[in-house]
Amino acid sequence: MVDFDRDDDDALVEECSVCSGDIYIDHDCEEEDIVYCNDCEAEYLVRSLEPLRLTLLDDDIDGEIDEEEDFDEDYD
């Protein structure tokens, strides 16, 4: 989802590690803020601004359950 009102001169642009789309980091963004990819809406946590470091918050973007987990345990 693209924000057409964005002033690109005041934003840093990083490449999304999920889809290679654009992640815009506004000039007023701070560390520990959450930013989103404009294409796939992946969430990233801003770890550092100088140098810019982003951490992908949810590496299971499609929301599927990891098949290795076993949810068939018996509970007493």
N, CA, C and O atoms as a Tripos MOL2 file, in Angstrom:
@<TRIPOS>MOLECULE
protein
  304   303    76     0     0
PROTEIN
NO_CHARGES

@<TRIPOS>ATOM
      1 N           0.8420   -1.1580    0.0000 N.3       1 MET1
      2 CA          0.0000    0.0000    0.0000 C.3       1 MET1
      3 C           0.8960    1.2320    0.0000 C.2       1 MET1
      4 O           1.7400    1.3850    0.8820 O.2       1 MET1
      5 N           0.7230    2.0790   -0.9510 N.am      2 VAL2
      6 CA          1.5870    3.2330   -1.1530 C.3       2 VAL2
      7 C           0.9330    4.4690   -0.5760 C.2       2 VAL2
      8 O          -0.2630    4.6970   -0.7570 O.2       2 VAL2
      9 N           1.7340    5.2750    0.1280 N.am      3 ASP3
     10 CA          1.2610    6.5410    0.6780 C.3       3 ASP3
     11 C           1.6700    7.6390   -0.2960 C.2       3 ASP3
     12 O           2.8290    8.0530   -0.3070 O.2       3 ASP3
     13 N           0.7280    8.1190   -1.1190 N.am      4 PHE4
     14 CA          1.0440    9.0950   -2.1490 C.3       4 PHE4
     15 C           1.2980   10.4870   -1.5920 C.2       4 PHE4
     16 O           1.8230   11.3420   -2.3050 O.2       4 PHE4
     17 N           0.9400   10.7370   -0.3350 N.am      5 ASP5
     18 CA          1.1660   12.0360    0.2780 C.3       5 ASP5
     19 C           2.5530   12.1570    0.8940 C.2       5 ASP5
     20 O           2.8940   13.2040    1.4440 O.2       5 ASP5
     21 N           3.3460   11.1160    0.8100 N.am      6 ARG6
     22 CA          4.6670   11.0830    1.4460 C.3       6 ARG6
     23 C           5.6360   12.0050    0.7120 C.2       6 ARG6
     24 O           5.6610   12.0460   -0.5180 O.2       6 ARG6
     25 N           6.4250   12.7370    1.4780 N.am      7 ASP7
     26 CA          7.4900   13.5590    0.9140 C.3       7 ASP7
     27 C           8.7650   12.7320    0.9490 C.2       7 ASP7
     28 O           9.4060   12.6210    1.9940 O.2       7 ASP7
     29 N           9.1390   12.1500   -0.1920 N.am      8 ASP8
     30 CA         10.2680   11.2220   -0.2450 C.3       8 ASP8
     31 C          11.6040   11.8780    0.0910 C.2       8 ASP8
     32 O          12.5600   11.1740    0.4130 O.2       8 ASP8
     33 N          11.6960   13.1930    0.0250 N.am      9 ASP9
     34 CA         12.9450   13.8690    0.3610 C.3       9 ASP9
     35 C          13.2390   13.7840    1.8590 C.2       9 ASP9
     36 O          14.3970   13.8900    2.2640 O.2       9 ASP9
     37 N          12.2080   13.5930    2.6830 N.am     10 ASP10
     38 CA         12.3790   13.5420    4.1290 C.3      10 ASP10
     39 C          12.3980   12.1130    4.6650 C.2      10 ASP10
     40 O          12.2820   11.9160    5.8740 O.2      10 ASP10
     41 N          12.5410   11.1220    3.8070 N.am     11 ALA11
     42 CA         12.4640    9.7390    4.2500 C.3      11 ALA11
     43 C          13.6810    8.9430    3.7840 C.2      11 ALA11
     44 O          14.2440    9.1950    2.7190 O.2      11 ALA11
     45 N          14.0670    7.9800    4.6110 N.am     12 LEU12
     46 CA         15.0670    7.0040    4.2090 C.3      12 LEU12
     47 C          14.3180    5.8390    3.5690 C.2      12 LEU12
     48 O          13.1840    5.5480    3.9500 O.2      12 LEU12
     49 N          14.9320    5.1820    2.6160 N.am     13 VAL13
     50 CA         14.2970    4.0500    1.9570 C.3      13 VAL13
     51 C          15.1940    2.8360    2.1310 C.2      13 VAL13
     52 O          16.3880    2.8760    1.8340 O.2      13 VAL13
     53 N          14.5980    1.7640    2.6150 N.am     14 GLU14
     54 CA         15.3140    0.5020    2.8090 C.3      14 GLU14
     55 C          14.5780   -0.5730    2.0050 C.2      14 GLU14
     56 O          13.3730   -0.4640    1.7760 O.2      14 GLU14
     57 N          15.2980   -1.6030    1.5800 N.am     15 GLU15
     58 CA         14.6820   -2.6890    0.8160 C.3      15 GLU15
     59 C          14.1370   -3.7500    1.7570 C.2      15 GLU15
     60 O          14.8150   -4.1500    2.7040 O.2      15 GLU15
     61 N          12.9280   -4.2040    1.5060 N.am     16 CYS16
     62 CA         12.2820   -5.2450    2.2960 C.3      16 CYS16
     63 C          12.9640   -6.5810    2.0310 C.2      16 CYS16
     64 O          13.1900   -6.9480    0.8780 O.2      16 CYS16
     65 N          13.2920   -7.3080    3.0960 N.am     17 SER17
     66 CA         13.9470   -8.6050    2.9370 C.3      17 SER17
     67 C          12.9700   -9.6950    2.5310 C.2      17 SER17
     68 O          13.3910  -10.7860    2.1480 O.2      17 SER17
     69 N          11.6720   -9.4200    2.6070 N.am     18 VAL18
     70 CA         10.6590  -10.4110    2.2490 C.3      18 VAL18
     71 C          10.3230  -10.3320    0.7590 C.2      18 VAL18
     72 O          10.3160  -11.3490    0.0660 O.2      18 VAL18
     73 N          10.0420   -9.1120    0.2670 N.am     19 CYS19
     74 CA          9.5580   -8.9780   -1.1100 C.3      19 CYS19
     75 C          10.3910   -8.0210   -1.9610 C.2      19 CYS19
     76 O          10.0830   -7.8240   -3.1360 O.2      19 CYS19
     77 N          11.4330   -7.4260   -1.3960 N.am     20 SER20
     78 CA         12.2960   -6.4490   -2.0780 C.3      20 SER20
     79 C          11.5770   -5.1400   -2.3770 C.2      20 SER20
     80 O          12.0380   -4.3530   -3.2040 O.2      20 SER20
     81 N          10.4520   -4.9020   -1.7110 N.am     21 GLY21
     82 CA          9.7370   -3.6390   -1.8530 C.3      21 GLY21
     83 C          10.4090   -2.5360   -1.0610 C.2      21 GLY21
     84 O          11.4760   -2.7390   -0.4830 O.2      21 GLY21
     85 N           9.7890   -1.3750   -1.0350 N.am     22 ASP22
     86 CA         10.3520   -0.2170   -0.3450 C.3      22 ASP22
     87 C           9.7830   -0.0740    1.0560 C.2      22 ASP22
     88 O           8.5770   -0.1940    1.2750 O.2      22 ASP22
     89 N          10.6780    0.1840    1.9980 N.am     23 ILE23
     90 CA         10.3000    0.5210    3.3680 C.3      23 ILE23
     91 C          10.7360    1.9680    3.5660 C.2      23 ILE23
     92 O          11.9230    2.2820    3.4790 O.2      23 ILE23
     93 N           9.7710    2.8500    3.8320 N.am     24 TYR24
     94 CA         10.0850    4.2530    4.0480 C.3      24 TYR24
     95 C          10.1960    4.5230    5.5460 C.2      24 TYR24
     96 O           9.3110    4.1680    6.3250 O.2      24 TYR24
     97 N          11.2960    5.1560    5.9280 N.am     25 ILE25
     98 CA         11.5140    5.5390    7.3190 C.3      25 ILE25
     99 C          11.5000    7.0600    7.3520 C.2      25 ILE25
    100 O          12.4350    7.7050    6.8790 O.2      25 ILE25
    101 N          10.4340    7.6320    7.9150 N.am     26 ASP26
    102 CA         10.2680    9.0770    7.9580 C.3      26 ASP26
    103 C          11.3610    9.7390    8.7840 C.2      26 ASP26
    104 O          11.9920    9.0990    9.6250 O.2      26 ASP26
    105 N          11.5790   11.0250    8.5350 N.am     27 HIS27
    106 CA         12.6130   11.7830    9.2380 C.3      27 HIS27
    107 C          12.3330   11.8940   10.7330 C.2      27 HIS27
    108 O          13.2620   12.0920   11.5160 O.2      27 HIS27
    109 N          11.0700   11.7690   11.1430 N.am     28 ASP28
    110 CA         10.7370   11.8810   12.5630 C.3      28 ASP28
    111 C          10.6430   10.5140   13.2550 C.2      28 ASP28
    112 O          10.2030   10.4210   14.4010 O.2      28 ASP28
    113 N          11.0560    9.4670   12.5570 N.am     29 CYS29
    114 CA         11.0510    8.1180   13.1240 C.3      29 CYS29
    115 C          12.1460    8.0190   14.1970 C.2      29 CYS29
    116 O          13.2000    8.6440   14.0890 O.2      29 CYS29
    117 N          11.8700    7.2260   15.2240 N.am     30 GLU30
    118 CA         12.8260    7.0330   16.3100 C.3      30 GLU30
    119 C          13.1420    5.5540   16.4670 C.2      30 GLU30
    120 O          12.4370    4.7020   15.9260 O.2      30 GLU30
    121 N          14.2010    5.2500   17.2040 N.am     31 GLU31
    122 CA         14.5270    3.8630   17.5080 C.3      31 GLU31
    123 C          13.3590    3.2260   18.2530 C.2      31 GLU31
    124 O          12.6770    3.8890   19.0350 O.2      31 GLU31
    125 N          13.1340    1.9470   18.0080 N.am     32 GLU32
    126 CA         12.0460    1.1440   18.5900 C.3      32 GLU32
    127 C          10.6860    1.4340   17.9600 C.2      32 GLU32
    128 O           9.6800    0.8910   18.4160 O.2      32 GLU32
    129 N          10.6240    2.2770   16.9220 N.am     33 ASP33
    130 CA          9.3800    2.4630   16.1780 C.3      33 ASP33
    131 C           9.1920    1.2890   15.2350 C.2      33 ASP33
    132 O          10.1530    0.5960   14.9010 O.2      33 ASP33
    133 N           7.9640    1.0630   14.8070 N.am     34 ILE34
    134 CA          7.6600    0.0080   13.8520 C.3      34 ILE34
    135 C           7.3620    0.6490   12.5090 C.2      34 ILE34
    136 O           6.5850    1.5990   12.4220 O.2      34 ILE34
    137 N           7.9870    0.1200   11.4580 N.am     35 VAL35
    138 CA          7.7540    0.5860   10.0940 C.3      35 VAL35
    139 C           7.2880   -0.6070    9.2640 C.2      35 VAL35
    140 O           7.4680   -1.7580    9.6620 O.2      35 VAL35
    141 N           6.6910   -0.3240    8.1120 N.am     36 TYR36
    142 CA          6.0780   -1.3600    7.2930 C.3      36 TYR36
    143 C           6.5690   -1.2750    5.8590 C.2      36 TYR36
    144 O           6.8980   -0.2010    5.3550 O.2      36 TYR36
    145 N           6.6100   -2.4250    5.2200 N.am     37 CYS37
    146 CA          6.8920   -2.4740    3.7900 C.3      37 CYS37
    147 C           5.6510   -1.9850    3.0560 C.2      37 CYS37
    148 O           4.5360   -2.3800    3.3980 O.2      37 CYS37
    149 N           5.8280   -1.1380    2.0590 N.am     38 ASN38
    150 CA          4.6930   -0.6200    1.2960 C.3      38 ASN38
    151 C           4.0670   -1.6720    0.3940 C.2      38 ASN38
    152 O           2.9210   -1.5130   -0.0270 O.2      38 ASN38
    153 N           4.7890   -2.7420    0.0870 N.am     39 ASP39
    154 CA          4.2570   -3.7520   -0.8220 C.3      39 ASP39
    155 C           3.6140   -4.9240   -0.0870 C.2      39 ASP39
    156 O           2.4510   -5.2390   -0.3370 O.2      39 ASP39
    157 N           4.3470   -5.5750    0.8150 N.am     40 CYS40
    158 CA          3.8160   -6.7820    1.4640 C.3      40 CYS40
    159 C           3.3540   -6.5340    2.8970 C.2      40 CYS40
    160 O           2.8210   -7.4400    3.5390 O.2      40 CYS40
    161 N           3.5510   -5.3210    3.4040 N.am     41 GLU41
    162 CA          3.1360   -4.9130    4.7480 C.3      41 GLU41
    163 C           3.8510   -5.6750    5.8680 C.2      41 GLU41
    164 O           3.3220   -5.7950    6.9730 O.2      41 GLU41
    165 N           5.0490   -6.1870    5.5850 N.am     42 ALA42
    166 CA          5.8620   -6.8090    6.6320 C.3      42 ALA42
    167 C           6.2350   -5.7420    7.6570 C.2      42 ALA42
    168 O           6.4850   -4.5890    7.3050 O.2      42 ALA42
    169 N           6.2700   -6.1410    8.9320 N.am     43 GLU43
    170 CA          6.5810   -5.1950   10.0040 C.3      43 GLU43
    171 C           8.0610   -5.2980   10.3790 C.2      43 GLU43
    172 O           8.6170   -6.3900   10.4960 O.2      43 GLU43
    173 N           8.6760   -4.1390   10.5630 N.am     44 TYR44
    174 CA         10.0710   -4.0630   10.9650 C.3      44 TYR44
    175 C          10.2060   -3.1530   12.1770 C.2      44 TYR44
    176 O           9.5160   -2.1400   12.2860 O.2      44 TYR44
    177 N          11.0890   -3.5200   13.0730 N.am     45 LEU45
    178 CA         11.4150   -2.7020   14.2260 C.3      45 LEU45
    179 C          12.6870   -1.9340   13.9130 C.2      45 LEU45
    180 O          13.6730   -2.5190   13.4660 O.2      45 LEU45
    181 N          12.6710   -0.6190   14.1470 N.am     46 VAL46
    182 CA         13.8480    0.2060   13.9190 C.3      46 VAL46
    183 C          14.7870    0.0040   15.1130 C.2      46 VAL46
    184 O          14.4920    0.4610   16.2180 O.2      46 VAL46
    185 N          15.8960   -0.6660   14.8980 N.am     47 ARG47
    186 CA         16.8760   -0.9300   15.9630 C.3      47 ARG47
    187 C          17.8480    0.2330   16.1210 C.2      47 ARG47
    188 O          18.2600    0.5640   17.2330 O.2      47 ARG47
    189 N          18.2090    0.8460   14.9990 N.am     48 SER48
    190 CA         19.1660    1.9450   15.0200 C.3      48 SER48
    191 C          18.9100    2.8190   13.7980 C.2      48 SER48
    192 O          18.5190    2.3250   12.7410 O.2      48 SER48
    193 N          19.1370    4.1330   13.9530 N.am     49 LEU49
    194 CA         18.9670    5.0460   12.8290 C.3      49 LEU49
    195 C          20.2900    5.3650   12.1400 C.2      49 LEU49
    196 O          20.3150    5.5980   10.9310 O.2      49 LEU49
    197 N          21.3830    5.3790   12.8890 N.am     50 GLU50
    198 CA         22.6970    5.6470   12.3140 C.3      50 GLU50
    199 C          23.6920    4.6510   12.8610 C.2      50 GLU50
    200 O          24.1570    4.8390   13.9850 O.2      50 GLU50
    201 N          24.0410    3.6270   12.1560 N.am     51 PRO51
    202 CA         23.5310    3.2500   10.8390 C.3      51 PRO51
    203 C          22.1270    2.6610   10.9570 C.2      51 PRO51
    204 O          21.7380    2.1630   12.0130 O.2      51 PRO51
    205 N          21.3800    2.7240    9.8700 N.am     52 LEU52
    206 CA         20.0170    2.2180    9.8550 C.3      52 LEU52
    207 C          20.0370    0.6970    9.9750 C.2      52 LEU52
    208 O          20.6630    0.0050    9.1730 O.2      52 LEU52
    209 N          19.3370    0.1890   11.0000 N.am     53 ARG53
    210 CA         19.2070   -1.2670   11.2010 C.3      53 ARG53
    211 C          17.7550   -1.5760   11.5030 C.2      53 ARG53
    212 O          17.1670   -1.0240   12.4330 O.2      53 ARG53
    213 N          17.1850   -2.4660   10.7060 N.am     54 LEU54
    214 CA         15.8070   -2.8940   10.8910 C.3      54 LEU54
    215 C          15.7890   -4.3830   11.2030 C.2      54 LEU54
    216 O          16.6170   -5.1410   10.6990 O.2      54 LEU54
    217 N          14.8360   -4.7990   12.0410 N.am     55 THR55
    218 CA         14.6580   -6.2080   12.3600 C.3      55 THR55
    219 C          13.2470   -6.6140   11.9600 C.2      55 THR55
    220 O          12.2710   -5.9800   12.3620 O.2      55 THR55
    221 N          13.1480   -7.6690   11.1720 N.am     56 LEU56
    222 CA         11.8510   -8.1920   10.7800 C.3      56 LEU56
    223 C          11.1560   -8.7410   12.0120 C.2      56 LEU56
    224 O          11.7100   -9.5930   12.7060 O.2      56 LEU56
    225 N           9.9480   -8.2660   12.2950 N.am     57 LEU57
    226 CA          9.2510   -8.6760   13.5120 C.3      57 LEU57
    227 C           8.5930  -10.0350   13.3940 C.2      57 LEU57
    228 O           8.5870  -10.7980   14.3600 O.2      57 LEU57
    229 N           8.0430  -10.3560   12.2460 N.am     58 ASP58
    230 CA          7.3460  -11.6270   12.0880 C.3      58 ASP58
    231 C           7.8150  -12.2740   10.8030 C.2      58 ASP58
    232 O           7.4110  -11.8750    9.7110 O.2      58 ASP58
    233 N           8.6810  -13.2900   10.9380 N.am     59 ASP59
    234 CA          9.2060  -13.9300    9.7390 C.3      59 ASP59
    235 C           8.2360  -14.9450    9.1530 C.2      59 ASP59
    236 O           8.5500  -15.5920    8.1550 O.2      59 ASP59
    237 N           7.0550  -15.0950    9.7620 N.am     60 ASP60
    238 CA          6.0130  -15.9730    9.2400 C.3      60 ASP60
    239 C           4.8880  -15.0860    8.7020 C.2      60 ASP60
    240 O           3.7800  -15.0790    9.2400 O.2      60 ASP60
    241 N           5.1790  -14.3480    7.6520 N.am     61 ILE61
    242 CA          4.3040  -13.3080    7.1310 C.3      61 ILE61
    243 C           2.9360  -13.8440    6.7260 C.2      61 ILE61
    244 O           1.9290  -13.1680    6.9340 O.2      61 ILE61
    245 N           2.8770  -15.0340    6.1570 N.am     62 ASP62
    246 CA          1.5970  -15.5290    5.6730 C.3      62 ASP62
    247 C           0.7020  -16.0620    6.7800 C.2      62 ASP62
    248 O          -0.4410  -16.4320    6.5130 O.2      62 ASP62
    249 N           1.1840  -16.1120    8.0070 N.am     63 GLY63
    250 CA          0.3640  -16.4750    9.1420 C.3      63 GLY63
    251 C           0.1340  -17.9610    9.3170 C.2      63 GLY63
    252 O          -0.6560  -18.3650   10.1700 O.2      63 GLY63
    253 N           0.8050  -18.7790    8.5300 N.am     64 GLU64
    254 CA          0.6270  -20.2210    8.6680 C.3      64 GLU64
    255 C           1.3650  -20.7340    9.8980 C.2      64 GLU64
    256 O           2.3790  -20.1640   10.3010 O.2      64 GLU64
    257 N           0.8620  -21.7970   10.4870 N.am     65 ILE65
    258 CA          1.4890  -22.4150   11.6490 C.3      65 ILE65
    259 C           2.6520  -23.2630   11.1800 C.2      65 ILE65
    260 O           2.5460  -23.9780   10.1830 O.2      65 ILE65
    261 N           3.7550  -23.1850   11.8910 N.am     66 ASP66
    262 CA          4.9300  -23.9870   11.5760 C.3      66 ASP66
    263 C           4.5660  -25.4700   11.6880 C.2      66 ASP66
    264 O           4.0680  -25.9140   12.7230 O.2      66 ASP66
    265 N           4.8140  -26.2240   10.6280 N.am     67 GLU67
    266 CA          4.4090  -27.6220   10.5930 C.3      67 GLU67
    267 C           5.1880  -28.4950   11.5720 C.2      67 GLU67
    268 O           4.7330  -29.5920   11.8940 O.2      67 GLU67
    269 N           6.3400  -28.0480   12.0540 N.am     68 GLU68
    270 CA          7.1350  -28.8430   12.9730 C.3      68 GLU68
    271 C           6.5640  -28.8570   14.3840 C.2      68 GLU68
    272 O           6.9100  -29.7370   15.1720 O.2      68 GLU68
    273 N           5.7120  -27.9210   14.7180 N.am     69 GLU69
    274 CA          5.1420  -27.8730   16.0530 C.3      69 GLU69
    275 C           4.0950  -28.9640   16.2070 C.2      69 GLU69
    276 O           3.3430  -29.2420   15.2730 O.2      69 GLU69
    277 N           4.0440  -29.5860   17.3890 N.am     70 ASP70
    278 CA          3.0960  -30.6700   17.6500 C.3      70 ASP70
    279 C           2.0340  -30.1770   18.6210 C.2      70 ASP70
    280 O           2.3190  -29.9170   19.7900 O.2      70 ASP70
    281 N           0.8080  -30.0500   18.1270 N.am     71 PHE71
    282 CA         -0.2770  -29.5660   18.9530 C.3      71 PHE71
    283 C          -1.2260  -30.6800   19.3930 C.2      71 PHE71
    284 O          -2.3050  -30.4150   19.9220 O.2      71 PHE71
    285 N          -0.8140  -31.9190   19.1700 N.am     72 ASP72
    286 CA         -1.6770  -33.0660   19.4990 C.3      72 ASP72
    287 C          -1.3270  -33.6910   20.8410 C.2      72 ASP72
    288 O          -1.5720  -34.8810   21.0390 O.2      72 ASP72
    289 N          -0.7660  -32.9310   21.7610 N.am     73 GLU73
    290 CA         -0.4120  -33.4650   23.0650 C.3      73 GLU73
    291 C          -1.6670  -33.6760   23.9140 C.2      73 GLU73
    292 O          -2.6360  -32.9240   23.8070 O.2      73 GLU73
    293 N          -1.6360  -34.7060   24.7530 N.am     74 ASP74
    294 CA         -2.7490  -34.9480   25.6620 C.3      74 ASP74
    295 C          -2.5820  -34.1120   26.9160 C.2      74 ASP74
    296 O          -1.4860  -34.0370   27.4720 O.2      74 ASP74
    297 N          -3.6530  -33.4850   27.3650 N.am     75 TYR75
    298 CA         -3.6060  -32.6600   28.5600 C.3      75 TYR75
    299 C          -4.4650  -33.3050   29.6310 C.2      75 TYR75
    300 O          -5.5650  -33.7760   29.3420 O.2      75 TYR75
    301 N          -3.9760  -33.3330   30.8740 N.am     76 ASP76
    302 CA         -4.7340  -33.9090   31.9870 C.3      76 ASP76
    303 C          -5.6010  -32.8690   32.6370 C.2      76 ASP76
    304 O          -6.3130  -33.1700   33.5950 O.2      76 ASP76
@<TRIPOS>BOND
     1     1     2 1
     2     2     3 1
     3     3     4 2
     4     3     5 am
     5     5     6 1
     6     6     7 1
     7     7     8 2
     8     7     9 am
     9     9    10 1
    10    10    11 1
    11    11    12 2
    12    11    13 am
    13    13    14 1
    14    14    15 1
    15    15    16 2
    16    15    17 am
    17    17    18 1
    18    18    19 1
    19    19    20 2
    20    19    21 am
    21    21    22 1
    22    22    23 1
    23    23    24 2
    24    23    25 am
    25    25    26 1
    26    26    27 1
    27    27    28 2
    28    27    29 am
    29    29    30 1
    30    30    31 1
    31    31    32 2
    32    31    33 am
    33    33    34 1
    34    34    35 1
    35    35    36 2
    36    35    37 am
    37    37    38 1
    38    38    39 1
    39    39    40 2
    40    39    41 am
    41    41    42 1
    42    42    43 1
    43    43    44 2
    44    43    45 am
    45    45    46 1
    46    46    47 1
    47    47    48 2
    48    47    49 am
    49    49    50 1
    50    50    51 1
    51    51    52 2
    52    51    53 am
    53    53    54 1
    54    54    55 1
    55    55    56 2
    56    55    57 am
    57    57    58 1
    58    58    59 1
    59    59    60 2
    60    59    61 am
    61    61    62 1
    62    62    63 1
    63    63    64 2
    64    63    65 am
    65    65    66 1
    66    66    67 1
    67    67    68 2
    68    67    69 am
    69    69    70 1
    70    70    71 1
    71    71    72 2
    72    71    73 am
    73    73    74 1
    74    74    75 1
    75    75    76 2
    76    75    77 am
    77    77    78 1
    78    78    79 1
    79    79    80 2
    80    79    81 am
    81    81    82 1
    82    82    83 1
    83    83    84 2
    84    83    85 am
    85    85    86 1
    86    86    87 1
    87    87    88 2
    88    87    89 am
    89    89    90 1
    90    90    91 1
    91    91    92 2
    92    91    93 am
    93    93    94 1
    94    94    95 1
    95    95    96 2
    96    95    97 am
    97    97    98 1
    98    98    99 1
    99    99   100 2
   100    99   101 am
   101   101   102 1
   102   102   103 1
   103   103   104 2
   104   103   105 am
   105   105   106 1
   106   106   107 1
   107   107   108 2
   108   107   109 am
   109   109   110 1
   110   110   111 1
   111   111   112 2
   112   111   113 am
   113   113   114 1
   114   114   115 1
   115   115   116 2
   116   115   117 am
   117   117   118 1
   118   118   119 1
   119   119   120 2
   120   119   121 am
   121   121   122 1
   122   122   123 1
   123   123   124 2
   124   123   125 am
   125   125   126 1
   126   126   127 1
   127   127   128 2
   128   127   129 am
   129   129   130 1
   130   130   131 1
   131   131   132 2
   132   131   133 am
   133   133   134 1
   134   134   135 1
   135   135   136 2
   136   135   137 am
   137   137   138 1
   138   138   139 1
   139   139   140 2
   140   139   141 am
   141   141   142 1
   142   142   143 1
   143   143   144 2
   144   143   145 am
   145   145   146 1
   146   146   147 1
   147   147   148 2
   148   147   149 am
   149   149   150 1
   150   150   151 1
   151   151   152 2
   152   151   153 am
   153   153   154 1
   154   154   155 1
   155   155   156 2
   156   155   157 am
   157   157   158 1
   158   158   159 1
   159   159   160 2
   160   159   161 am
   161   161   162 1
   162   162   163 1
   163   163   164 2
   164   163   165 am
   165   165   166 1
   166   166   167 1
   167   167   168 2
   168   167   169 am
   169   169   170 1
   170   170   171 1
   171   171   172 2
   172   171   173 am
   173   173   174 1
   174   174   175 1
   175   175   176 2
   176   175   177 am
   177   177   178 1
   178   178   179 1
   179   179   180 2
   180   179   181 am
   181   181   182 1
   182   182   183 1
   183   183   184 2
   184   183   185 am
   185   185   186 1
   186   186   187 1
   187   187   188 2
   188   187   189 am
   189   189   190 1
   190   190   191 1
   191   191   192 2
   192   191   193 am
   193   193   194 1
   194   194   195 1
   195   195   196 2
   196   195   197 am
   197   197   198 1
   198   198   199 1
   199   199   200 2
   200   199   201 am
   201   201   202 1
   202   202   203 1
   203   203   204 2
   204   203   205 am
   205   205   206 1
   206   206   207 1
   207   207   208 2
   208   207   209 am
   209   209   210 1
   210   210   211 1
   211   211   212 2
   212   211   213 am
   213   213   214 1
   214   214   215 1
   215   215   216 2
   216   215   217 am
   217   217   218 1
   218   218   219 1
   219   219   220 2
   220   219   221 am
   221   221   222 1
   222   222   223 1
   223   223   224 2
   224   223   225 am
   225   225   226 1
   226   226   227 1
   227   227   228 2
   228   227   229 am
   229   229   230 1
   230   230   231 1
   231   231   232 2
   232   231   233 am
   233   233   234 1
   234   234   235 1
   235   235   236 2
   236   235   237 am
   237   237   238 1
   238   238   239 1
   239   239   240 2
   240   239   241 am
   241   241   242 1
   242   242   243 1
   243   243   244 2
   244   243   245 am
   245   245   246 1
   246   246   247 1
   247   247   248 2
   248   247   249 am
   249   249   250 1
   250   250   251 1
   251   251   252 2
   252   251   253 am
   253   253   254 1
   254   254   255 1
   255   255   256 2
   256   255   257 am
   257   257   258 1
   258   258   259 1
   259   259   260 2
   260   259   261 am
   261   261   262 1
   262   262   263 1
   263   263   264 2
   264   263   265 am
   265   265   266 1
   266   266   267 1
   267   267   268 2
   268   267   269 am
   269   269   270 1
   270   270   271 1
   271   271   272 2
   272   271   273 am
   273   273   274 1
   274   274   275 1
   275   275   276 2
   276   275   277 am
   277   277   278 1
   278   278   279 1
   279   279   280 2
   280   279   281 am
   281   281   282 1
   282   282   283 1
   283   283   284 2
   284   283   285 am
   285   285   286 1
   286   286   287 1
   287   287   288 2
   288   287   289 am
   289   289   290 1
   290   290   291 1
   291   291   292 2
   292   291   293 am
   293   293   294 1
   294   294   295 1
   295   295   296 2
   296   295   297 am
   297   297   298 1
   298   298   299 1
   299   299   300 2
   300   299   301 am
   301   301   302 1
   302   302   303 1
   303   303   304 2
@<TRIPOS>SUBSTRUCTURE
     1 MET1         2 RESIDUE 1 A MET
     2 VAL2         6 RESIDUE 1 A VAL
     3 ASP3        10 RESIDUE 1 A ASP
     4 PHE4        14 RESIDUE 1 A PHE
     5 ASP5        18 RESIDUE 1 A ASP
     6 ARG6        22 RESIDUE 1 A ARG
     7 ASP7        26 RESIDUE 1 A ASP
     8 ASP8        30 RESIDUE 1 A ASP
     9 ASP9        34 RESIDUE 1 A ASP
    10 ASP10       38 RESIDUE 1 A ASP
    11 ALA11       42 RESIDUE 1 A ALA
    12 LEU12       46 RESIDUE 1 A LEU
    13 VAL13       50 RESIDUE 1 A VAL
    14 GLU14       54 RESIDUE 1 A GLU
    15 GLU15       58 RESIDUE 1 A GLU
    16 CYS16       62 RESIDUE 1 A CYS
    17 SER17       66 RESIDUE 1 A SER
    18 VAL18       70 RESIDUE 1 A VAL
    19 CYS19       74 RESIDUE 1 A CYS
    20 SER20       78 RESIDUE 1 A SER
    21 GLY21       82 RESIDUE 1 A GLY
    22 ASP22       86 RESIDUE 1 A ASP
    23 ILE23       90 RESIDUE 1 A ILE
    24 TYR24       94 RESIDUE 1 A TYR
    25 ILE25       98 RESIDUE 1 A ILE
    26 ASP26      102 RESIDUE 1 A ASP
    27 HIS27      106 RESIDUE 1 A HIS
    28 ASP28      110 RESIDUE 1 A ASP
    29 CYS29      114 RESIDUE 1 A CYS
    30 GLU30      118 RESIDUE 1 A GLU
    31 GLU31      122 RESIDUE 1 A GLU
    32 GLU32      126 RESIDUE 1 A GLU
    33 ASP33      130 RESIDUE 1 A ASP
    34 ILE34      134 RESIDUE 1 A ILE
    35 VAL35      138 RESIDUE 1 A VAL
    36 TYR36      142 RESIDUE 1 A TYR
    37 CYS37      146 RESIDUE 1 A CYS
    38 ASN38      150 RESIDUE 1 A ASN
    39 ASP39      154 RESIDUE 1 A ASP
    40 CYS40      158 RESIDUE 1 A CYS
    41 GLU41      162 RESIDUE 1 A GLU
    42 ALA42      166 RESIDUE 1 A ALA
    43 GLU43      170 RESIDUE 1 A GLU
    44 TYR44      174 RESIDUE 1 A TYR
    45 LEU45      178 RESIDUE 1 A LEU
    46 VAL46      182 RESIDUE 1 A VAL
    47 ARG47      186 RESIDUE 1 A ARG
    48 SER48      190 RESIDUE 1 A SER
    49 LEU49      194 RESIDUE 1 A LEU
    50 GLU50      198 RESIDUE 1 A GLU
    51 PRO51      202 RESIDUE 1 A PRO
    52 LEU52      206 RESIDUE 1 A LEU
    53 ARG53      210 RESIDUE 1 A ARG
    54 LEU54      214 RESIDUE 1 A LEU
    55 THR55      218 RESIDUE 1 A THR
    56 LEU56      222 RESIDUE 1 A LEU
    57 LEU57      226 RESIDUE 1 A LEU
    58 ASP58      230 RESIDUE 1 A ASP
    59 ASP59      234 RESIDUE 1 A ASP
    60 ASP60      238 RESIDUE 1 A ASP
    61 ILE61      242 RESIDUE 1 A ILE
    62 ASP62      246 RESIDUE 1 A ASP
    63 GLY63      250 RESIDUE 1 A GLY
    64 GLU64      254 RESIDUE 1 A GLU
    65 ILE65      258 RESIDUE 1 A ILE
    66 ASP66      262 RESIDUE 1 A ASP
    67 GLU67      266 RESIDUE 1 A GLU
    68 GLU68      270 RESIDUE 1 A GLU
    69 GLU69      274 RESIDUE 1 A GLU
    70 ASP70      278 RESIDUE 1 A ASP
    71 PHE71      282 RESIDUE 1 A PHE
    72 ASP72      286 RESIDUE 1 A ASP
    73 GLU73      290 RESIDUE 1 A GLU
    74 ASP74      294 RESIDUE 1 A ASP
    75 TYR75      298 RESIDUE 1 A TYR
    76 ASP76      302 RESIDUE 1 A ASP
